[in-house]
Amino acid sequence: MYIYLFFSVLVLLLILYMHFETRMLKVEKYKLNNKKNNIKIAQLSDIHIGSMFVSFKKIKDVLTKQDPDIVILSGDYIENEKQIPKFLNLLTSLPDKPTYACFGNHDHKAFLKDNAGLTMFAEEIEKKGVIMLRNKSAVLTVKGQTINIVGIEDIRYKKDNTKKAFSGVDLTKTTIAFSHNPDIVFSLGSNKPDLLLTGHFHGGQIWSPFHLEFKLLRNEKLSKMKIYKGFNSVNNIDIYISRGLGNVVFPLRFLSRPEIAIFEF
């Protein structure tokens, strides 16, 4: 009997810790060169606003301290339309800096085949000062440097169009691309950005031995290659896969803390 009690307490403590870890925001910093006057980009991914336990204040405090020049939002904001007001409220926590966003598979799923509803959601986001790059690009000048920002829509819902996204992009200039699903890297062809920012895998969210989550629950090429978080090089493209901020299925994380990534280059 005591051994059952022991294991019951152990499991309870583990679950409590896993729920607590969903609040343990970590700032991942990457300095990609040693030059002065670097440009700084902040990436927020997989917000899943209905199951995100990192406080808005903590996010705002991190972004205020890091003071990025550009903010990238790489998809999966809501699970249903009722969560839109809360997500739009989060956007007011972002700094007044050029901010770009694309949609992820959960955003598309929230609207099913309601393309008009998704378009209205995009318009509401843009009213908050965020630029939606849905297979589009933008050019901006930061600290005297010309930067291309390319946003590619979600590949799982077959909304991606890399040819359209990179149309007119001068790849001799620094080019930062972003999309939700990292498998988009296999669709870029000759369009090779200097950096590709993605999310989707949550870093595993709940660590399991032998990569069981990815073997049983995922069918993406990269996850089968055991590439599911952090920096990697695929097809000669530097790709970063964020662990994200929110959670799916269970409000739990284990050995996969929520993150905001900061890149200097």
Rosetta blueprint (number, residue, H / E / L):
1 M L
2 Y H
3 I H
4 Y H
5 L H
6 F H
7 F H
8 S H
9 V H
10 L H
11 V H
12 L H
13 L H
14 L H
15 I H
16 L H
17 Y H
18 M H
19 H H
20 F H
21 E H
22 T L
23 R L
24 M L
25 L L
26 K E
27 V E
28 E E
29 K E
30 Y E
31 K E
32 L L
33 N L
34 N L
35 K L
36 K L
37 N L
38 N L
39 I L
40 K E
41 I E
42 A E
43 Q E
44 L E
45 S L
46 D L
47 I L
48 H L
49 I H
50 G H
51 S H
52 M L
53 F L
54 V L
55 S L
56 F H
57 K H
58 K H
59 I H
60 K H
61 D H
62 V H
63 L H
64 T H
65 K H
66 Q H
67 D L
68 P L
69 D L
70 I E
71 V E
72 I E
73 L E
74 S E
75 G L
76 D L
77 Y L
78 I L
79 E L
80 N L
81 E H
82 K H
83 Q H
84 I H
85 P H
86 K H
87 F H
88 L H
89 N H
90 L H
91 L H
92 T L
93 S L
94 L L
95 P L
96 D L
97 K L
98 P L
99 T E
100 Y E
101 A E
102 C E
103 F L
104 G L
105 N H
106 H H
107 D H
108 H H
109 K H
110 A H
111 F H
112 L L
113 K L
114 D L
115 N H
116 A H
117 G H
118 L H
119 T H
120 M H
121 F H
122 A H
123 E H
124 E H
125 I H
126 E H
127 K H
128 K L
129 G L
130 V E
131 I E
132 M E
133 L L
134 R L
135 N L
136 K E
137 S E
138 A E
139 V E
140 L E
141 T E
142 V E
143 K L
144 G L
145 Q E
146 T E
147 I E
148 N E
149 I E
150 V E
151 G E
152 I E
153 E L
154 D L
155 I L
156 R L
157 Y L
158 K L
159 K L
160 D L
161 N L
162 T H
163 K H
164 K H
165 A H
166 F L
167 S L
168 G L
169 V L
170 D L
171 L L
172 T L
173 K L
174 T E
175 T E
176 I E
177 A E
178 F E
179 S E
180 H L
181 N L
182 P H
183 D H
184 I H
185 V H
186 F H
187 S H
188 L L
189 G L
190 S L
191 N L
192 K L
193 P L
194 D L
195 L E
196 L E
197 L E
198 T E
199 G L
200 H L
201 F L
202 H H
203 G H
204 G H
205 Q L
206 I E
207 W L
208 S L
209 P H
210 F H
211 H H
212 L H
213 E H
214 F H
215 K H
216 L H
217 L H
218 R L
219 N L
220 E L
221 K H
222 L H
223 S H
224 K H
225 M L
226 K L
227 I L
228 Y L
229 K L
230 G E
231 F E
232 N E
233 S E
234 V E
235 N L
236 N L
237 I E
238 D E
239 I E
240 Y E
241 I E
242 S L
243 R L
244 G L
245 L L
246 G L
247 N L
248 V L
249 V L
250 F L
251 P L
252 L L
253 R L
254 F E
255 L L
256 S L
257 R L
258 P L
259 E E
260 I E
261 A E
262 I E
263 F E
264 E E
265 F L
